[in-house]
Structure formats: structure tokens, C-alpha cells
Amino acid sequence: MKKMYLLLFTITCAVNAVPKIDELLENIDKRYSMANDVKANVKITQQKTGQGAKKFEMIYYRRDATNSFLIVMTDPAVEKGNGYLRVDDNFWMYRRNTRTFQHINRDESIGGSDARGDDFESRKLMEMYSPAKDSSGKELIIEDTLGQIKVYKFEIKAKVNDVDYPKKIYWVRRDNNLILKEESYALSGTLMQTSYFLKYAEIKKAMVPVKQLFIDEFEKGNKSVLEISGISTEKLDNTIFTKAYLESLSK
């Protein structure tokens, strides 16, 4: 009887064991990866202390197969026709009035909003981050709840230099590994931004966060809501991911 109890205890522990962080990161990458081209409308509503609300709208084209995306601004009027083109490691900003391209960094503001170029990338978490561990070498992951939802809460640290934040903490659903909350920290350990993933849509078996809330923890009172609509997965023409296409919009 004692041996049977120990066997049952061992099986129960194995079933309820907290997963490895790398396993969760791999699952997240798979759930978010898009095999198809994507076209969508993006709206950002930005609230800044003392400035009221501002709205930014754009058309977003994405092709993960070639690590490419294109953003064409449609609102506000002063930004209409301006664009941002990413192809592999090259990232350009296009200005319609002067019809000129400028090579920029991934952290460049998009159309004067709080969104940055790297917010629209499709890079995998596994490529950028590794599990954070305590002094004993144990991974920093626990079972937790967010509201009434059972989640895994875990911490990761950057393993490459070109990331938006070197440290992040995630709250991920236990049942389907979807991200619900993300905290982003500076190298100093200061909490810079809290993000909430409010709504998802399943597109061609991939999960797309179609509504997100970003709270600026450094400048209190500032926040942004990002909404994605009109998602299409029809194959896009190769010419869309070119400078010539952006220039043609100015004619």
C-alpha cells in the first residue's frame, strides 16, 4: 500500500509539474506565427497627461516568410501617405512630401505615436530571450491567477542586445498558453511598461492579439490602446514590400 501511495504521488507531481519556461516560449511562438501573408487595419488611441487623446490609423502588411512588413499611415492628415518598410535587417521611413527614404532604427516612433517599429515585428521570443533564474539556478516561474484565470507567471531575460526591454515578466494562460499580461523592465530593474492582451482572434490557426492596452509606468497617466481589424490572409503582391510601392502611393 505504501509503495502504491508513493507511485500515485509521483504520477500526480509529474502531471501537475510546472513546465519549463523554454517550453512555454516555444508554444507561444508557435501560436503567434503566421504562415500566410497578412493585411490589416491598425488603430492606436493614445492618451497623454495634459494632451488629451490622439488617434493614429494605418494599413499594415506583413510577410513572415521574408521577415518583411510595411506600414502606410492613413490618419492623422499630416501623416497620411507616410510609411515604414522593413525587409530583413533593413528598416526605412518614407516621407510623402519630400518622397525620400531614411534608414532608421527598430525603436523609431511610428507616425508620432508611442508604437515603435519593433512592435510590428514577428521575431520569436525563443530567439531573443532565455529563462531567468534565481541564485540557486531555479527558473523563475510559478502557478498564479490573474483575476479568475489560472496562469503561469514567469520571468525572462534578453540573450541578444537588440530587444526593446532586457527583462520581461509574463502572465500566460495555463490552458492555451496565450499571453494575458506583460511587464517590461529597463536594465536598471525599473518597470517601464505594463501591457494587457485584451482580445484575441484566431486567423488561419494562429492567435492574433487584436486589442491591447499599454500603460506607461515611467510617465504616469500615459497609455495607449491598439486595435486591429479587417484582417486578410490573401497572398500579397511581391511589389508591396518595396520602396517603389511606397513611392507609387504619392503619385
C-alpha positions as CSV (number, residue, x, y, z in Angstrom):
1,M,0.0,0.0,0.0
2,K,2.8,2.4,0.9
3,K,4.5,1.7,-2.5
4,M,1.2,2.3,-4.3
5,Y,0.8,5.6,-2.5
6,L,4.3,6.7,-3.4
7,L,3.7,5.7,-7.0
8,L,0.4,7.7,-7.2
9,F,2.2,10.7,-5.6
10,T,4.9,10.6,-8.1
11,I,2.4,10.4,-11.0
12,T,0.4,13.3,-9.6
13,C,3.5,15.5,-9.3
14,A,4.6,14.7,-12.8
15,V,1.1,15.7,-14.2
16,N,1.0,18.9,-12.2
17,A,4.6,19.9,-12.7
18,V,5.2,23.5,-13.7
19,P,6.6,23.5,-17.3
20,K,10.0,24.8,-18.3
21,I,10.0,28.4,-19.5
22,D,11.6,27.4,-22.8
23,E,8.6,25.1,-23.4
24,L,6.2,28.0,-22.9
25,L,8.2,30.3,-25.1
26,E,8.2,27.7,-27.9
27,N,4.4,27.2,-27.5
28,I,3.8,31.0,-27.6
29,D,6.0,31.4,-30.7
30,K,4.0,28.6,-32.5
31,R,0.6,30.0,-31.6
32,Y,1.5,33.5,-32.8
33,S,3.3,32.5,-36.0
34,M,1.6,33.3,-39.3
35,A,2.3,31.1,-42.3
36,N,0.2,33.4,-44.5
37,D,0.7,37.0,-45.7
38,V,-1.4,39.4,-43.6
39,K,-3.0,42.8,-44.3
40,A,-4.9,44.6,-41.5
41,N,-6.1,48.0,-40.3
42,V,-4.5,49.2,-37.2
43,K,-5.8,52.0,-34.9
44,I,-3.9,53.4,-31.9
45,T,-5.7,55.6,-29.4
46,Q,-3.1,57.4,-27.3
47,Q,-3.7,59.2,-24.0
48,K,-1.1,61.5,-22.6
49,T,-1.3,63.6,-19.5
50,G,-2.3,67.2,-20.3
51,Q,-2.6,66.4,-24.1
52,G,-5.9,64.5,-24.3
53,A,-6.5,61.7,-26.7
54,K,-4.9,61.3,-30.1
55,K,-5.7,58.7,-32.8
56,F,-3.4,57.2,-35.3
57,E,-4.6,54.9,-38.1
58,M,-2.5,52.8,-40.6
59,I,-2.6,49.9,-43.0
60,Y,-0.3,47.1,-42.0
61,Y,1.2,44.5,-44.4
62,R,3.2,41.6,-43.1
63,R,5.1,38.6,-44.6
64,D,6.8,36.4,-42.1
65,A,8.4,34.2,-44.7
66,T,10.7,37.0,-45.7
67,N,10.8,38.9,-42.4
68,S,9.1,41.9,-44.0
69,F,6.4,44.4,-43.1
70,L,5.0,47.7,-44.5
71,I,3.1,50.4,-42.6
72,V,1.2,53.1,-44.5
73,M,-0.2,55.9,-42.4
74,T,-3.8,57.0,-43.2
75,D,-4.5,59.3,-40.2
76,P,-3.9,61.9,-38.9
77,A,-3.8,64.0,-42.1
78,V,-0.3,65.3,-41.5
79,E,1.0,61.7,-41.6
80,K,-1.2,60.4,-44.4
81,G,0.9,58.7,-47.1
82,N,4.0,58.4,-44.9
83,G,5.3,54.9,-44.5
84,Y,7.7,52.4,-42.8
85,L,9.2,49.5,-44.7
86,R,11.1,46.6,-43.1
87,V,12.9,43.9,-45.2
88,D,15.2,41.6,-43.2
89,D,17.5,43.8,-41.2
90,N,16.8,47.0,-43.2
91,F,14.2,49.5,-41.9
92,W,13.3,52.6,-43.8
93,M,11.0,55.6,-43.1
94,Y,9.3,57.2,-46.1
95,R,8.1,60.8,-46.2
96,R,5.5,61.5,-48.8
97,N,6.0,65.3,-49.1
98,T,9.7,65.0,-49.9
99,R,9.5,61.5,-51.4
100,T,12.6,60.5,-49.5
101,F,13.6,57.4,-47.6
102,Q,15.7,57.4,-44.4
103,H,17.3,54.4,-42.8
104,I,16.1,54.2,-39.2
105,N,16.4,52.0,-36.1
106,R,13.8,49.5,-34.9
107,D,12.9,51.7,-32.0
108,E,11.7,54.6,-34.2
109,S,8.3,56.0,-33.3
110,I,5.6,55.1,-35.8
111,G,3.8,58.2,-37.1
112,G,4.5,60.2,-33.9
113,S,2.6,57.5,-31.8
114,D,4.0,55.6,-28.9
115,A,4.2,52.5,-31.1
116,R,7.7,51.6,-32.4
117,G,9.0,49.6,-35.3
118,D,9.8,46.6,-33.2
119,D,6.2,46.4,-32.0
120,F,5.3,45.3,-35.5
121,E,7.9,42.6,-35.9
122,S,7.4,38.9,-35.9
123,R,10.6,37.9,-34.1
124,K,10.4,34.8,-31.9
125,L,10.7,35.0,-28.1
126,M,13.0,32.0,-28.2
127,E,15.4,33.8,-30.4
128,M,15.6,36.9,-28.1
129,Y,15.1,35.7,-24.5
130,S,16.1,32.9,-22.1
131,P,14.7,31.9,-18.7
132,A,15.6,34.0,-15.7
133,K,16.8,32.0,-12.7
134,D,17.3,32.6,-9.0
135,S,20.6,32.3,-7.2
136,S,20.2,28.5,-6.9
137,G,19.7,28.1,-10.6
138,K,15.9,27.5,-10.4
139,E,13.8,29.0,-13.1
140,L,11.6,32.0,-12.0
141,I,8.2,30.5,-12.8
142,I,5.1,29.9,-10.6
143,E,1.5,28.9,-10.9
144,D,-0.7,32.0,-10.3
145,T,-4.0,33.5,-11.1
146,L,-4.9,36.7,-13.0
147,G,-8.4,37.6,-12.0
148,Q,-10.2,34.2,-12.1
149,I,-7.9,32.8,-14.8
150,K,-5.2,30.3,-14.0
151,V,-1.8,31.3,-15.4
152,Y,1.9,30.7,-15.3
153,K,3.9,33.7,-14.2
154,F,7.5,33.7,-15.3
155,E,10.4,35.9,-16.0
156,I,12.8,36.0,-19.0
157,K,16.0,37.9,-19.7
158,A,17.4,39.0,-23.0
159,K,20.1,36.9,-24.7
160,V,20.7,39.4,-27.6
161,N,21.2,43.1,-27.5
162,D,18.6,44.4,-29.9
163,V,15.5,43.9,-27.9
164,D,13.0,46.5,-26.7
165,Y,13.5,45.6,-23.0
166,P,16.1,43.4,-21.4
167,K,13.8,41.9,-18.8
168,K,10.1,40.8,-19.0
169,I,7.6,39.1,-16.8
170,Y,4.6,37.3,-18.4
171,W,1.3,36.0,-17.2
172,V,0.3,33.2,-19.6
173,R,-2.9,31.1,-19.5
174,R,-2.2,27.6,-18.4
175,D,-4.8,26.0,-20.7
176,N,-3.7,27.5,-24.0
177,N,-0.5,29.5,-23.4
178,L,-1.9,32.8,-24.6
179,I,-0.3,35.9,-23.1
180,L,-2.6,37.9,-20.9
181,K,-0.2,40.4,-19.3
182,E,3.4,41.5,-19.8
183,E,5.6,43.7,-17.7
184,S,8.7,45.3,-19.3
185,Y,11.7,46.4,-17.3
186,A,14.8,48.5,-18.0
187,L,18.3,47.3,-17.4
188,S,18.2,49.1,-14.0
189,G,15.2,47.0,-13.0
190,T,12.7,49.9,-13.3
191,L,9.3,48.9,-14.5
192,M,8.7,50.8,-17.8
193,Q,5.5,49.4,-19.3
194,T,2.7,47.1,-18.5
195,S,0.7,45.5,-21.4
196,Y,-2.6,43.8,-21.3
197,F,-3.8,41.5,-24.1
198,L,-7.5,42.1,-24.0
199,K,-8.8,40.2,-27.1
200,Y,-7.6,37.6,-29.5
201,A,-8.8,36.4,-32.9
202,E,-7.9,33.1,-34.5
203,I,-6.6,33.6,-38.0
204,K,-5.6,30.5,-40.0
205,K,-4.8,28.6,-36.8
206,A,-2.7,31.5,-35.5
207,M,-3.8,33.6,-32.5
208,V,-3.6,37.3,-33.1
209,P,-4.0,39.8,-30.3
210,V,-6.5,42.3,-31.8
211,K,-6.8,44.6,-28.8
212,Q,-4.0,45.5,-26.4
213,L,-3.6,48.1,-23.7
214,F,-0.2,49.6,-23.0
215,I,0.3,51.5,-19.8
216,D,3.4,53.8,-19.4
217,E,4.8,53.1,-15.9
218,F,7.5,55.7,-16.2
219,E,5.4,58.6,-17.2
220,K,2.3,58.0,-15.1
221,G,-1.1,58.7,-16.8
222,N,0.1,57.9,-20.3
223,K,-1.5,54.9,-22.0
224,S,-2.3,53.6,-25.5
225,V,-4.9,51.1,-26.9
226,L,-4.0,49.2,-30.1
227,E,-6.8,47.7,-32.1
228,I,-6.5,45.5,-35.2
229,S,-9.4,45.0,-37.6
230,G,-10.1,43.9,-41.2
231,I,-7.6,41.1,-41.2
232,S,-7.0,39.4,-44.5
233,T,-4.7,36.5,-45.2
234,E,-4.8,36.7,-49.0
235,K,-1.4,36.4,-50.7
236,L,0.1,39.9,-51.2
237,D,1.8,41.0,-54.3
238,N,5.6,41.0,-54.0
239,T,5.8,44.6,-55.1
240,I,4.1,45.8,-51.8
241,F,7.3,45.2,-49.8
242,T,9.4,47.6,-51.9
243,K,10.3,51.2,-51.9
244,A,8.8,51.6,-55.3
245,Y,5.3,50.7,-53.9
246,L,5.5,53.4,-51.2
247,E,6.6,56.0,-53.8
248,S,3.7,55.0,-56.1
249,L,1.2,56.0,-53.4
250,S,2.4,59.6,-53.6
251,K,1.6,59.9,-57.3
